[in-house]
């Protein structure tokens, strides 16, 4: 399966390094292996999946609703 990044995601990805980059790349690899991973997006992003990688200091993320 091919993982396509939106233009903003490409820009964001090129701006990070170190452990966070490793974490993001692992998440993208998991998405490629398991396409149903992550919350399904709606609206103009219908067909895409959320691949948010939260840092340890961020607020807890809300769970997505699965159909």
Secondary structure, 3 states (H helix, E strand, C coil): CCCCCCHHHHHHHHCCCHHHHHHHHHHHHHHHHCCCCCCECCHHHCCCECCCCCCCCCCCCCCCCCC
